[in-house]
Amino acid sequence: MARSPQPSHGVGGLTFDARKRSWPNEANVFIALVIIILVFETLGQMLMGQSFLFDSGDRFGSIFNEQRLQIIILQVAIIGIIAIGVTQVIILGGIDLSSGSIVGATAMIAMSFAQVEIVNGNPNPRAMFGPALLDLPVIVPILVGLACGVIAGMINGLLIAYTRIPPFIATLGMLVSARGVAKWWSKGQPISFPTDSYAEIGKGMTPVFIFLAIAVLFHLIMKYTVYGKHTYAIGSNEDAARMSGIKVQRHKVLVYTIAAMLAAVAALVLSSKNLTAQAGMGVIYELYAIAMAVIGGVSLRGGRGSIIGTVIGALIFGVIQSGFTFLRLDAYYQEMVLGAIIVGAVVLDQWRQQRAGAKS
């Protein structure tokens, strides 16, 4: 009996093979998140006699431990904002080590324009400027902070795009320089006493809403706009992107500028949340942001990854931190495990790409 021909789809009579259907990488990351939660649930029941994320004692009026869920989301929201920018840089085929230092410098400069004139009936003891620059509208420190990010990002992008300095070296230089600016701005002294309107930026769950809004915005941008398509194209094959007419150098400057501007947004939220700015703010935030992106499936080779994956990677990051705190394990165990997870994610990505190359 003759076999009926398989239906063909696409160009040249190529047949669709359902067995070769690609499994979304975000699904793998989400499964990993669920597995990690189940591990902490099991360990919690065995070692602590209580649930990790669920309300087993009718303490919260719902099935979930809402307090722990809020802590998990809050502790990753600010670094998650940075990670969204870092994700775009890595997809482009670059790297950004300057995010944490940009946070420190931006927080110091923006907070100095957000101070009140009178504190408890007396002149502000930490005022950076005279009365004319105190009690300013909240839009002023916001614009100043965003400008700091834009300037730092443009310097990174211009160095990388037009001088051909490796991204690692260019952003490493910005890491050192921006941290120096943060220390120089107030001679190492903290800057405190912001206006009420500035303090509202980081109040309550507002950082989470800002993080989610930025994540949704850049998910849509990366998926449906020319900016996103060009970013993926350059990261996949820069020479081919240039030959196809993409302004590669100009696009690199834009991507690094956006990444630094998002770091500045994180600085505004962080300084507002803490009601103070210190030169040491943001230390190693860039590494945590890169970790969130890599855990979320962004390839360090460029050209692959998504904002959704990074958001899930941020949640994995938060669950691990909160889980170790829940089990009362010391902080250095968190760093050991996070380091192992980052290395494991990179190894898995390398293996997946080698496997895909062997099949092609």
N, C-alpha and C positions, 0 to 999 in steps of 0.2 A: 504494500500500500504506500503510495507516494505521500510524502510529507507536504503539508500545505506551507507555502512560503510565509515566513514571519513578516509582520507588518513593518515597513520601513518608515523612519522619521528623519527629517532633516535633509542635509545635502548629500548627494551621491549615493542614496539608497542605504545609508548607514542604519543599522538596526539598534533599537533601544534594548539594553540589557539591564533588567531590574536589579540584577545582582551587583551591578557596579554603581548603583545609586549611592551618592555620597551622604554620609551621616553628618548632620550639622555639628561642627566643633563645639558650639555653644551647648549642645545637648550633652556632650561628654563632660564639659565643665560643670554643668548643672548636676549630672549624676555624681560627680566627685563631691560636690557640695552636700548632696543628700547623704552620701556614704560617710562623710566626715561628721555630719550631725548625728547619724546613727551610732557612730563610734563613741562620741561624747555622751550620747544618751545611755548606751550600754555601760560605759565606765562610770557614769554618774549613779546608775542604779546599783552597780556592784560595789563601788568604793564609797559613795556618799549617801546612798539610800534615798536619792531624790532625782527628779528629772532635770535635764539640762534646759530644754526649751518649752516644756509643757507644764501646765499647772496641775500638779498631782495632789495639792492640798486645799483646793478651793480658796486660794488666797487672793486671786486677782479677778475673779468674776468672769473668766473666759478660759478657753482651753489652753491658751498660750501664756507663757510667762512674759507678759508685756514689758515689764521692766528690763529684763535681759535682752529682749529683742530691740528695744530702744537703745540700749547701751551698745549693742553690736553695730547697729546702723549708724549711730552717732560717731563712734570712734573711727569709722572708716570714711565718713562723708567728706571730711576736709581733704584727706590724702586722696580720696577717690576723685575729687575735682582735678587734682594734679594729674592723676593717672589717666584721665580722659585726654588731656593734652599730650602726655607721654605716649599714649597709645598711637596717636596720629603720627608722632615723630618716628616711632619704631616701624609702623606700617610704611612710612616713607623710605625706610632703610637707614635711618639715623639712630641717634641715642642722645638723651639729654640728662646730664648729670648736674645741672645748675638749678633745678627746680626748688630744692630745699633752701638754698642760699637766697634765691629770689624771694621766697616767702619771708625770710628774715629781714632782708633789706626793705621790701615793700611794707611789711608790718610796721617797722620803725618809722618810715617816712610818712605813711598814711596816717598813723596814729598821732603824729605831731601836728597834723592839720585837723584832728578830730577832738582836740582837748577843750574842756570847759575853762572858763576864766576863774570861777569861784568854786572852792571846795570847802564845805563846812564853814562858810562865812569868811574864809580867808582866801587870798590869792593862791592860785594853783602852784604848789611847790615844785612841780615837775614840768611847768610850762616851757615849751621849746621856743616859743615866739612871744611877741608882745600882744597887748589886748586886741589889736586889729586883726590878728589871725587866730583868735580864740572864739569859741561858740559859733563856728562857721556852719552853714547848712551841710547836711550829710553828703550831698552830692559832691562837695569839694574834696573830702578825703577819698571818696570812691574814685573820682576822676584822676586824682593824683596817684592813687594806687595802681589803677589800670595803666596809666602812662608809664609808671615804673616798669611794669611787665612788658609793655610794648617796646620800650627802649632796650631792655635787656634781651628780649626775643629777637629784635631786629639786629642787634650786634651779633648774637649767635648765628642767625641766618645769613647775614652778610659775610661773616668770616668763613662759614662752611661753604656757601654757594660760590663766592667770588675769589676766595684765596685758596680754595681746595684744602684747607686745614681739616684733618679728620674730625668728625663730630665729637669724638671722645675728648680730644685735646681742646677744641674750642669751648665746649661746655664745661670742661674741667677748669679752664681759665676763668670762665664766668662764675663758677662755683666759688673759687677763691676770692675773686674781686668783689662779688656781691656780698660775701660774708664780711669782707673788709669794710664795705660801705655801711653795713648794718652796725658794725662796732664803732665806726668813725662818727656816724650821724649824731649820736648823743654821748660820745666818749664812753661807750659801754654801759651807760645808765639806762634803766628801763623807762619807758614813757607810758604814763597812766592817765586815768581820769578822763575818759571819753564822754562825749555828749550822749544823752539818752537815745537820740535817734540813731547814732552810730552803734550803740550797744544792742539795738534791736536786731541788727544784721545777724548776730550769732546767738540770739536768744532761743531757748527751747529747742524745738525740732526744726527750726528754720534752716540750719545747715544741711539737713537731709533733703528738704524741699529744693534747696538751691542745687544740690548734687544731682537729684533726680531730674530736675528741669534741664540742667546742662547736659546730662546723659541722653535724654530724649532728643534734645536739639541736635547734638552732634551725631547721634545715631542716624537721624534723618538726613543730615548734611552728608555724612560719609556714604550713605546708601543711595541717595537720590540726586545728588548735585554733581556738577562738573568738578568741583573741588575734591570731593571724595574719590571720583573716578581717576583723576589725575594723581592723587596721593597713592592709590593702589598701583597705578601704572608705573610710576617712578620707582616705587619700592620693589616691584616685580622685575623690571628691566629698565634701568635708567637710560641706556643708549637707545633702546627701542622707543621709549617715551619721547626722547629728544627728537628722534627721526620722524615721529608721528606729528610733530608740531607743538608739543607741550613746552611751555616756557619753564624748563626745569629749575633754573636758578631762581627765578622770581617766585616759583611755587615753594621752593625750600624756605625762602625767607618768610613767606606767609605762614607756613606750617610752624616754624620755630617761634614766630611772633605770637601765634594763637596759643601755643603751648605755654609760653612764658606769661601771657595774659591770664590764662587759667590759673597758673601758680599765683599770680597777683590776686585773683579772686579768692583763692584759698587763704591767702594772707589776710585779706580784709575780714573774712569770716572768722579766722582763728584769733586775730587780735580783738575783734569784737566780742567773741565768746569768752575770752580770758580777761577782758577789760583792761588789758595791758599789752605792751609790745616789748619784747626783749631781743637782744642781738642774737641769742642762741636759738631762736624759734626756727623750726623747719629742719633741724639737723637730721640727716639721713632720710628725710622725707622722699627725696628723689629715688632712693633705693627701694623704699616701700612701694612707691608708685610704679616703678619698673616691675617689681615683684607681682603686683596686682595684675598688670598687663600680661606678663608671661604666664602666670597661673591661669589667667583667662583665655589663653590660647593664642596670644599675639606672637607671631614668629619673629625672632631676633634677626632673621635674614631679610625681613621686610616683605611687603606685598600681601600679607595675610594677617587677619585678625579682625576684631569687631569691638564696638563700644559695649554691646551687650555682654560679650565674653569678659571684658574688663570689669563691668559692674558685678558679674557673678564672681570673678576673681577677687574683687574687693570684699564681697560677702564671705568668701572662703577665708580670706585674711582675717576678717573680724570674728568669724566663728572660732577659728583656731586660737586667737588671742583670748576671747571670752571663755572658751572651753578650758584653756590652761588655768585661767584665773578661777573658774568654777571648781576645778580639781585641786586648787591651792598649790599649784606647782610654780616654782620660781621663774622669773622673767627670762633668765638665760636659756631655759629649756625652750621657750617660745622661739628665740632667735635660732637655736640649733635646728628645730623642726622646720621653721620657715626657710632657712637656708637649704635644708635637704629637699624641701618641696620645690623650691625655685630650680635647683639643679636637676631634679627629677623631671620638671616640666620642660626644661630645655632639652634634656636627653630624649624625652618622648617626642618633642617636636622634630629633632634631628632624625630620629628613627622613622617618623611618619613621612618626612620629606624624602628620605632615602628609599623607602618602600614605594612611594608614589613615583619617584624617578625610575625605579626598576620596572614598574608596570607599564610606563609610557614607552 
